Amino acid sequence: MSSHEPASGQWLQTALTAAALAFVWAVLNRAGATFEIRPGLSFFYPAAAVTVLAGAWLRQWGVLAMVVGNLILPWGAASGGLGRPLLFALPAATWAAIVAVLPRLGATTNPLARFVLVGVGGGSLAAAAMGSALLTWLSGAGTWAGFVDNLWGWWVADVVAALAIGVPMVAVVRPHLLMSEEAVRHFRLWRSDLRNPAWVLVLALASGAVLLAVSQLGRVQVHWLVALLLPALMVAGMRGGLGAGLATNGLVATIYVAVVLASGETGTTDLSAMYGNLLVFFGFAIFGGVLGGRNLELVEIVRRQGEELARGLERTIEALAVAMEARDSGSESRLQRIVRLAELLGREMGLGRDELDTLRRAAILHNVGRVGVPERIFMKAGELSPAEVELVRSRQVELGVDILSRVEFLSPVVDIVRYQKERWDGQRTGAHAGYFGLKGAEIPIGARILSAVLAFDAMTHDRPFRRAMSREAAVAELWRCSGSQFDPDVVAAFTRVLREEWDRAVEEMAGSRA
């Protein structure tokens, strides 16, 4: 494959997108007749939204798309031959060009304000001035008053449509043109969970259905009931920030305009109310989105500080745990081994991030209750007597649980520490008896993992009363006790983890000798 093929593929994709936008613009341009208040002039011009989108999304290709779109389905004064469609393509093409050059103006602290004022306001004013001049010139009997009247009507129809629908579409495809990196990140997180836009869609459609039903009764004007559509904007903005608020504004505005058309409330007074309501929607989307974004930033700050505090507490706890076990030879490295193996096994078992954090803390603190048990018991060769087992249970386990229960931050760790000695078969008598009689899935998964890790580490390292086993012998012992002392799934996963660890160690040894 040559180095030019990816660029060629990108060129083709852009050209096809531009062609699609040209067709959509042409259809919406012709649909302008639905909103016509006098020949060639609409009170709401939906194609203006696509003009803004084309310039922001495709830049120079978007400008070309506006020219092509006007040639496909010319409407009103632009109809007739080839000359008129080309002339009336200039306003939309100019507007798209103004939007297209905005990124070249450099960074700004308020990209949305610049886009609205320059891209939408300035671009639409230039387009309206050109279009009104063409209408006045082609009429042959135009006056200054007529030009101003056309300019005002053209500009308002374009601006309202661009703000109501165009800016929301830009927020979806080119969010960086409208908002900060942090706001873009919040928006992408919001829409990555499809339940968020789905709930907003359902809420907006339900509100629109109620609005339409009430308007059909003829008792209350649609324009007085627009508050029904505000909850969708509020929910989106508070949960997804500015991007979610703007995107939802496009949906809400479309529903509202559709209901207005269905109700037939398009008189002069009604149009003023409609324009006002659409601007209220836009302002509410910005206000709710900015407020929601700030709340999300505060939540993020609190979360990061909480994580930093948790890491600090964990390091403190680990240092105390190591110091507490330092009286045993090699206990510092023992704790590190246990924590590492527990984490590896937890990942192999498919534990989530929070579960892994809890397992790590439990591995660090599994022996915290040992301070209440005489050292002679841990150094004893052979099986513990029933009285000694009860002493370990009542002091090491219960004291450890009591210590951990006093710290709210460590509450998820308590059950793992409490049940780390339980057997898979629930036996409470014989060698390595469980303390509480839990069995099978009744035992927390963290406790089952920790039980296997502790047993393996104990078997593979020297103790005062016996020599260490080989790793192979220890794994064989785990399998021998699988289904009785240990969870079979945990043993199988642990075997895979240990095999990977051994393979890695062999590779490192081979590399060091090369």
C-alpha positions as CSV (number, residue, x, y, z in Angstrom):
1,M,0.0,0.0,0.0
2,S,1.4,3.4,-1.0
3,S,1.7,6.3,1.4
4,H,-0.8,8.2,-0.7
5,E,-3.7,5.8,-0.2
6,P,-4.8,6.8,3.3
7,A,-4.9,10.5,2.1
8,S,-6.9,9.4,-0.9
9,G,-9.3,7.5,1.3
10,Q,-9.7,10.6,3.5
11,W,-10.3,12.7,0.5
12,L,-13.1,10.4,-0.8
13,Q,-14.8,10.3,2.7
14,T,-14.7,14.1,2.9
15,A,-16.1,14.4,-0.7
16,L,-19.0,12.0,0.1
17,T,-19.8,13.9,3.3
18,A,-19.8,17.2,1.5
19,A,-22.1,15.7,-1.2
20,A,-24.5,14.4,1.6
21,L,-24.5,17.9,3.2
22,A,-25.2,19.5,-0.1
23,F,-28.2,17.3,-0.6
24,V,-29.5,17.9,2.9
25,W,-29.1,21.6,2.5
26,A,-30.9,21.5,-0.9
27,V,-33.9,19.6,0.7
28,L,-34.1,22.0,3.7
29,N,-33.7,25.0,1.3
30,R,-36.7,23.8,-0.6
31,A,-38.5,23.1,2.7
32,G,-38.1,26.8,3.4
33,A,-41.4,27.2,1.5
34,T,-43.1,25.6,4.5
35,F,-42.0,28.6,6.6
36,E,-42.6,31.3,3.9
37,I,-44.2,34.5,4.9
38,R,-43.8,36.2,1.6
39,P,-42.1,35.2,-1.7
40,G,-38.5,34.3,-1.1
41,L,-38.5,35.0,2.6
42,S,-39.1,32.5,5.5
43,F,-39.7,33.1,9.2
44,F,-37.5,30.1,10.0
45,Y,-34.8,28.9,7.6
46,P,-33.6,25.4,8.6
47,A,-31.0,25.2,5.8
48,A,-29.1,27.9,7.8
49,A,-28.3,25.3,10.4
50,V,-26.6,23.1,7.7
51,T,-24.7,26.1,6.5
52,V,-23.1,26.6,9.9
53,L,-22.5,22.9,10.2
54,A,-20.8,22.6,6.8
55,G,-18.4,25.5,7.4
56,A,-17.4,24.2,10.9
57,W,-17.2,20.6,9.9
58,L,-15.8,20.5,6.3
59,R,-14.4,24.1,5.9
60,Q,-13.6,24.7,2.2
61,W,-15.5,21.6,1.2
62,G,-18.5,22.9,3.2
63,V,-18.3,26.1,1.2
64,L,-18.4,24.1,-2.1
65,A,-21.3,22.0,-0.7
66,M,-23.4,25.2,-0.2
67,V,-22.9,26.1,-3.9
68,V,-23.8,22.7,-5.1
69,G,-26.8,22.5,-2.8
70,N,-28.3,25.7,-4.2
71,L,-27.9,24.3,-7.7
72,I,-29.7,21.1,-6.9
73,L,-33.0,22.5,-5.6
74,P,-33.2,26.3,-5.9
75,W,-36.2,27.9,-4.3
76,G,-38.1,31.1,-4.5
77,A,-36.2,34.0,-6.2
78,A,-33.2,31.7,-6.8
79,S,-35.2,29.6,-9.3
80,G,-34.7,30.0,-13.0
81,G,-31.8,29.1,-15.2
82,L,-28.3,28.7,-13.9
83,G,-27.4,32.3,-13.2
84,R,-29.8,32.9,-10.3
85,P,-29.0,29.7,-8.4
86,L,-25.3,30.7,-8.6
87,L,-26.0,34.2,-7.5
88,F,-28.1,33.1,-4.5
89,A,-25.5,30.5,-3.6
90,L,-23.1,33.3,-2.6
91,P,-24.8,34.2,0.7
92,A,-24.7,30.6,2.0
93,A,-21.2,30.1,0.7
94,T,-19.9,33.3,2.2
95,W,-21.5,32.4,5.6
96,A,-19.9,28.9,5.5
97,A,-16.5,30.5,4.6
98,I,-16.7,32.8,7.6
99,V,-17.4,29.9,9.9
100,A,-14.6,27.9,8.3
101,V,-11.9,30.5,9.0
102,L,-12.8,30.7,12.7
103,P,-10.2,28.1,13.8
104,R,-7.5,30.1,12.0
105,L,-8.1,33.0,14.4
106,G,-6.3,31.2,17.1
107,A,-7.3,30.1,20.6
108,T,-9.7,32.1,22.8
109,T,-10.9,31.9,26.4
110,N,-14.5,31.7,25.3
111,P,-14.8,29.8,22.0
112,L,-18.6,29.6,22.2
113,A,-19.0,33.4,22.4
114,R,-16.7,33.9,19.4
115,F,-18.5,31.2,17.4
116,V,-22.0,32.7,18.2
117,L,-21.0,36.4,17.6
118,V,-18.7,36.0,14.6
119,G,-19.6,32.7,13.1
120,V,-23.4,32.9,13.6
121,G,-24.1,36.5,14.0
122,G,-21.6,38.0,11.7
123,G,-21.8,35.2,9.1
124,S,-25.6,35.4,8.9
125,L,-25.5,39.2,8.7
126,A,-23.2,39.0,5.7
127,A,-25.4,36.4,4.1
128,A,-28.6,38.4,4.8
129,A,-27.0,41.6,3.4
130,M,-26.0,39.8,0.2
131,G,-29.3,38.0,-0.2
132,S,-31.4,41.1,0.4
133,A,-29.3,43.1,-2.1
134,L,-30.0,40.4,-4.6
135,L,-33.7,40.4,-3.9
136,T,-33.8,44.2,-4.2
137,W,-31.8,44.2,-7.4
138,L,-33.8,41.5,-9.1
139,S,-37.1,43.0,-8.1
140,G,-36.2,46.1,-10.3
141,A,-38.2,48.4,-8.1
142,G,-36.6,48.0,-4.7
143,T,-36.3,50.7,-2.1
144,W,-34.0,51.2,0.8
145,A,-36.9,50.5,3.2
146,G,-37.6,47.2,1.3
147,F,-33.9,46.3,1.5
148,V,-33.8,46.8,5.3
149,D,-37.1,44.9,5.7
150,N,-35.7,42.0,3.7
151,L,-32.4,42.2,5.6
152,W,-34.1,42.0,9.0
153,G,-36.4,39.2,8.1
154,W,-33.6,37.2,6.4
155,W,-31.1,37.7,9.2
156,V,-33.5,36.8,12.0
157,A,-34.7,33.6,10.3
158,D,-31.1,32.5,9.7
159,V,-29.8,33.4,13.2
160,V,-32.6,31.7,15.0
161,A,-32.3,28.5,13.0
162,A,-28.5,28.5,13.3
163,L,-28.6,28.9,17.1
164,A,-31.5,26.5,17.6
165,I,-30.2,23.7,15.4
166,G,-26.9,24.5,13.7
167,V,-24.8,25.2,16.9
168,P,-26.1,21.9,18.5
169,M,-24.9,20.0,15.4
170,V,-21.5,21.6,15.6
171,A,-21.3,20.7,19.3
172,V,-21.7,17.0,18.2
173,V,-19.2,16.9,15.3
174,R,-16.7,19.7,16.3
175,P,-17.1,20.3,20.0
176,H,-13.6,21.9,20.3
177,L,-14.9,24.9,18.3
178,L,-17.4,25.7,21.1
179,M,-15.9,24.6,24.4
180,S,-12.9,23.9,26.5
181,E,-11.0,20.6,26.6
182,E,-12.6,19.8,30.0
183,A,-16.1,20.5,28.7
184,V,-15.4,18.3,25.7
185,R,-14.3,15.5,27.9
186,H,-17.5,15.7,30.0
187,F,-19.6,15.7,26.9
188,R,-17.9,12.6,25.5
189,L,-18.2,10.8,28.8
190,W,-21.9,11.7,28.9
191,R,-22.7,10.4,25.4
192,S,-20.5,7.4,25.7
193,D,-23.1,5.9,28.0
194,L,-26.0,5.6,25.6
195,R,-28.5,5.6,28.5
196,N,-27.8,9.4,29.0
197,P,-28.9,10.6,25.5
198,A,-31.7,7.9,25.5
199,W,-33.3,9.3,28.7
200,V,-33.0,12.8,27.4
201,L,-34.6,11.8,24.1
202,V,-37.5,10.0,25.8
203,L,-38.0,13.0,28.2
204,A,-38.0,15.5,25.3
205,L,-40.4,13.4,23.1
206,A,-42.8,12.9,26.0
207,S,-42.8,16.6,26.7
208,G,-43.3,17.4,23.0
209,A,-46.3,14.9,22.9
210,V,-47.9,16.6,25.9
211,L,-47.3,20.0,24.3
212,L,-48.9,18.9,21.0
213,A,-51.9,17.3,22.7
214,V,-52.6,20.4,24.7
215,S,-52.3,22.7,21.7
216,Q,-54.7,20.5,19.8
217,L,-57.3,21.2,22.4
218,G,-57.1,24.9,21.4
219,R,-57.4,26.2,25.0
220,V,-53.8,27.3,25.6
221,Q,-51.2,28.5,23.1
222,V,-48.2,26.4,22.5
223,H,-45.9,29.3,23.3
224,W,-47.1,29.5,26.9
225,L,-46.3,25.9,27.6
226,V,-42.6,25.8,26.6
227,A,-41.6,25.2,30.2
228,L,-42.6,21.5,29.5
229,L,-39.5,21.2,27.3
230,L,-37.0,22.7,29.8
231,P,-36.5,19.6,32.0
232,A,-34.8,17.8,29.2
233,L,-32.3,20.7,28.8
234,M,-31.7,20.8,32.5
235,V,-31.1,17.1,32.9
236,A,-28.7,17.0,30.0
237,G,-26.8,20.1,31.1
238,M,-26.4,19.0,34.7
239,R,-25.3,15.5,33.8
240,G,-23.2,16.2,30.7
241,G,-22.1,19.8,30.9
242,L,-22.2,22.4,28.1
243,G,-21.9,19.9,25.2
244,A,-24.8,17.9,26.4
245,G,-26.9,21.0,26.9
246,L,-26.2,22.4,23.5
247,A,-26.8,19.0,21.7
248,T,-30.1,18.6,23.6
249,N,-31.1,22.2,22.6
250,G,-31.2,21.1,19.0
251,L,-33.6,18.3,19.8
252,V,-35.8,20.5,22.0
253,A,-35.9,23.3,19.4
254,T,-36.8,20.9,16.6
255,I,-39.7,19.4,18.6
256,Y,-40.9,22.9,19.5
257,V,-40.9,24.2,15.9
258,A,-42.7,21.1,14.7
259,V,-45.4,21.6,17.3
260,V,-45.7,25.3,16.4
261,L,-46.2,24.3,12.7
262,A,-48.7,21.6,13.6
263,S,-50.7,24.0,15.7
264,G,-50.7,26.7,13.0
265,E,-49.6,29.4,15.4
266,T,-47.4,31.3,13.0
267,G,-48.9,34.8,13.0
268,T,-46.8,37.9,13.6
269,T,-47.4,37.8,17.4
270,D,-46.8,34.1,17.5
271,L,-43.5,34.4,15.6
272,S,-42.2,36.9,18.1
273,A,-43.1,34.4,20.9
274,M,-41.5,31.6,19.0
275,Y,-38.2,33.5,18.4
276,G,-38.2,34.5,22.1
277,N,-38.7,30.9,23.2
278,L,-36.0,29.5,20.9
279,L,-33.6,32.0,22.3
280,V,-34.7,31.1,25.8
281,F,-33.9,27.4,25.0
282,F,-30.5,28.4,23.7
283,G,-29.7,30.5,26.8
284,F,-31.0,27.9,29.1
285,A,-28.9,25.2,27.4
286,I,-25.8,27.4,27.9
287,F,-26.6,28.4,31.5
288,G,-27.5,24.8,32.5
289,G,-24.5,23.4,30.6
290,V,-22.0,25.8,32.2
291,L,-23.4,25.3,35.6
292,G,-23.5,21.5,35.2
293,G,-19.9,21.6,33.8
294,R,-18.7,23.4,36.9
295,N,-20.4,20.9,39.1
296,L,-18.8,18.1,37.2
297,E,-15.4,19.8,37.6
298,L,-15.9,20.1,41.3
299,V,-16.9,16.5,41.6
300,E,-13.8,15.6,39.6
301,I,-11.6,17.6,41.9
302,V,-13.2,16.0,45.0
303,R,-12.7,12.6,43.4
304,R,-9.0,13.2,42.7
305,Q,-8.4,14.5,46.1
306,G,-10.2,11.5,47.6
307,E,-8.0,9.2,45.5
308,E,-4.9,11.0,46.6
309,L,-6.0,10.8,50.3
310,A,-6.8,7.1,49.8
311,R,-3.3,6.5,48.3
312,G,-1.7,8.4,51.2
313,L,-3.6,6.4,53.8
314,E,-2.8,3.2,52.0
315,R,0.9,4.0,52.0
316,T,0.7,4.8,55.7
317,I,-1.2,1.6,56.4
318,E,1.3,-0.4,54.4
319,A,4.3,1.1,56.3
320,L,2.6,0.3,59.6
321,A,1.8,-3.2,58.5
322,V,5.4,-3.8,57.4
323,A,6.7,-2.4,60.7
324,M,4.3,-4.6,62.7
325,E,5.5,-7.7,60.9
326,A,9.2,-6.8,60.9
327,R,9.8,-9.0,63.9
328,D,9.6,-12.0,61.5
329,S,12.6,-12.6,59.3
330,G,11.8,-11.5,55.7
331,S,8.3,-10.3,56.6
332,E,8.8,-7.0,54.7
333,S,9.3,-8.9,51.4
334,R,6.6,-11.3,52.4
335,L,4.0,-8.6,52.5
336,Q,5.1,-7.3,49.2
337,R,4.8,-10.8,47.7
338,I,1.4,-11.4,49.0
339,V,0.0,-8.0,47.8
340,R,1.5,-8.5,44.4
341,L,0.2,-12.0,43.9
342,A,-3.2,-11.1,45.3
343,E,-3.5,-8.2,42.7
344,L,-2.4,-10.5,39.8
345,L,-4.8,-13.2,40.8
346,G,-7.6,-10.6,41.3
347,R,-7.1,-9.4,37.7
348,E,-7.1,-12.9,36.4
349,M,-10.4,-13.5,38.2
350,G,-11.9,-10.5,36.5
351,L,-12.2,-8.2,39.5
352,G,-13.1,-4.6,38.8
353,R,-11.0,-1.6,39.8
354,D,-12.7,-1.0,43.1
355,E,-12.6,-4.7,44.0
356,L,-8.9,-4.8,43.2
357,D,-8.3,-1.8,45.5
358,T,-10.2,-3.5,48.3
359,L,-8.3,-6.7,47.8
360,R,-5.0,-4.9,47.8
361,R,-5.8,-3.2,51.2
362,A,-7.0,-6.5,52.6
363,A,-3.7,-8.2,51.6
364,I,-1.8,-5.4,53.3
365,L,-3.9,-5.6,56.5
366,H,-4.7,-9.3,56.6
367,N,-2.5,-9.8,59.6
368,V,-3.3,-6.7,61.6
369,G,-4.9,-8.7,64.4
370,R,-1.7,-10.6,65.0
371,V,-0.6,-8.1,67.6
372,G,-3.1,-9.8,70.0
373,V,-1.7,-13.4,69.6
374,P,1.4,-14.7,71.5
375,E,4.3,-15.3,69.2
376,R,4.9,-18.8,70.4
377,I,1.7,-19.9,68.7
378,F,2.9,-18.8,65.3
379,M,6.3,-20.5,65.9
380,K,4.8,-23.8,67.0
381,A,5.7,-26.8,65.0
382,G,2.8,-29.0,64.1
383,E,-1.0,-28.7,64.3
384,L,-2.5,-26.2,66.7
385,S,-4.7,-27.5,69.6
386,P,-8.4,-26.6,69.6
387,A,-7.7,-24.0,72.4
388,E,-4.9,-22.4,70.3
389,V,-7.2,-22.4,67.2
390,E,-9.8,-20.6,69.2
391,L,-7.2,-18.2,70.5
392,V,-6.1,-17.3,67.0
393,R,-9.7,-16.9,65.9
394,S,-10.8,-14.8,68.8
395,R,-7.7,-12.6,68.9
396,Q,-6.1,-12.4,65.5
397,V,-9.3,-12.5,63.4
398,E,-11.7,-10.7,65.7
399,L,-9.2,-8.2,66.9
400,G,-8.2,-7.4,63.3
401,V,-11.8,-7.0,62.4
402,D,-12.4,-4.8,65.4
403,I,-9.5,-2.6,64.5
404,L,-10.5,-2.3,60.8
405,S,-14.2,-1.7,61.6
406,R,-13.3,1.5,63.4
407,V,-12.0,3.1,60.2
408,E,-14.8,3.8,57.7
409,F,-12.3,4.0,54.8
410,L,-11.4,0.4,55.4
411,S,-15.0,-1.0,55.9
412,P,-14.9,-2.9,52.5
413,V,-11.8,-4.8,53.8
414,V,-13.4,-6.2,56.9
415,D,-15.2,-9.3,55.5
416,I,-12.1,-10.3,53.5
417,V,-10.0,-10.2,56.6
418,R,-12.7,-11.9,58.7
419,Y,-13.2,-14.9,56.3
420,Q,-9.6,-15.3,54.9
421,K,-9.3,-18.7,56.8
422,E,-12.6,-20.2,55.6
423,R,-12.5,-23.5,53.7
424,W,-14.3,-24.0,50.4
425,D,-16.1,-27.1,51.9
426,G,-17.1,-25.2,55.1
427,Q,-15.3,-27.7,57.4
428,R,-14.6,-26.4,60.9
429,T,-12.6,-29.4,62.2
430,G,-9.4,-31.1,61.2
431,A,-6.3,-29.6,59.6
432,H,-6.6,-26.0,58.4
433,A,-10.2,-25.8,59.7
434,G,-12.3,-22.8,58.9
435,Y,-13.4,-20.4,61.7
436,F,-17.0,-19.5,60.9
437,G,-18.2,-22.4,58.7
438,L,-18.9,-20.4,55.5
439,K,-18.6,-22.5,52.3
440,G,-18.5,-22.1,48.6
441,A,-19.8,-18.8,47.2
442,E,-20.8,-17.7,50.7
443,I,-17.1,-16.8,51.2
444,P,-16.3,-13.4,49.7
445,I,-14.2,-13.7,46.5
446,G,-11.5,-11.5,48.0
447,A,-11.2,-13.9,51.0
448,R,-11.0,-16.9,48.6
449,I,-8.2,-15.3,46.7
450,L,-6.3,-14.2,49.7
451,S,-6.6,-17.7,51.2
452,A,-4.8,-19.3,48.2
453,V,-2.1,-16.7,48.1
454,L,-1.3,-16.9,51.8
455,A,-1.1,-20.7,51.6
456,F,1.2,-20.7,48.5
457,D,3.5,-18.1,50.1
458,A,3.6,-20.0,53.4
459,M,4.5,-23.3,51.6
460,T,7.2,-21.8,49.4
461,H,9.2,-20.0,52.1
462,D,11.0,-21.3,55.1
463,R,9.4,-21.2,58.5
464,P,11.0,-21.8,61.9
465,F,9.5,-25.2,62.1
466,R,9.9,-26.5,58.5
467,R,11.7,-26.0,55.3
468,A,10.1,-24.5,52.2
469,M,8.5,-26.6,49.4
470,S,9.4,-26.1,45.8
471,R,7.0,-24.0,43.8
472,E,5.9,-27.1,41.8
473,A,5.1,-29.0,45.0
474,A,3.2,-26.0,46.4
475,V,1.0,-25.8,43.3
476,A,0.4,-29.6,43.5
477,E,-0.8,-29.1,47.1
478,L,-3.1,-26.3,46.0
479,W,-4.7,-28.7,43.4
480,R,-4.9,-31.5,46.0
481,C,-6.9,-29.3,48.3
482,S,-8.9,-27.8,45.4
483,G,-12.6,-28.2,46.1
484,S,-12.0,-28.9,49.8
485,Q,-9.9,-26.1,51.3
486,F,-9.7,-23.8,48.2
487,D,-12.0,-22.6,45.5
488,P,-11.3,-24.6,42.3
489,D,-11.7,-21.6,40.1
490,V,-9.2,-19.6,42.2
491,V,-6.7,-22.5,42.1
492,A,-7.0,-22.7,38.3
493,A,-6.6,-18.9,37.8
494,F,-3.7,-18.9,40.3
495,T,-1.9,-21.6,38.3
496,R,-2.2,-19.5,35.2
497,V,-0.8,-16.5,37.0
498,L,2.1,-18.5,38.5
499,R,2.9,-20.0,35.1
500,E,3.1,-16.5,33.5
501,E,5.3,-15.3,36.4
502,W,7.7,-18.2,36.0
503,D,7.9,-17.8,32.2
504,R,8.7,-14.1,32.7
505,A,11.3,-14.9,35.3
506,V,13.0,-17.4,32.9
507,E,13.0,-14.8,30.1
508,E,14.6,-12.2,32.4
509,M,17.3,-14.7,33.5
510,A,18.0,-15.6,29.9
511,G,18.2,-12.0,28.9
512,S,20.6,-11.1,31.7
513,R,22.9,-13.9,30.6
514,A,22.9,-13.0,26.9
